Amino acid sequence: MSRWGKKSRVVVEWGREGLDASVHHARQDWQHARYLMEICEPDGRVDEAIYYLQLTEKRYMYLLSQAKRERDRQQA
C-alpha cells in the first residue's frame, strides 16, 4: 500500500433547481465571453479573451451534459 492511500471518490448530489441555475449562470458567462471576444482589439488582451472563452464554454458544456444526465436518470 502506498503511503498516500487510495483516493476517495466524491459524489456530488445536484438538486434540480441548483443544477438548472448553474447551467443558466454558465450560459450567461459563456455569452459574456463571446461578447468580450467580439469587442477585443487585436493588439489587446486577445490571449486572455480566448482562454476565458474556452474556459466558460467547457464549463457550460459540462454542466449541460450533467443536467441532461440528471434528467434522464430522474425519468428512468
C-alpha positions, 0 to 999 in steps of 0.5 A: 500500500502506498503511503498516500492511500487510495483516493476517495471518490466524491459524489456530488448530489445536484438538486434540480433547481441548483443544477438548472441555475448553474447551467443558466449562470454558465450560459450567461458567462459563456455569452459574456465571453463571446461578447468580450471576444467580439469587442477585443482589439487585436493588439489587446488582451486577445490571449486572455479573451480566448482562454476565458472563452474556452474556459466558460464554454467547457464549463457550460458544456459540462454542466449541460451534459450533467443536467441532461444526465440528471434528467434522464436518470430522474425519468428512468 
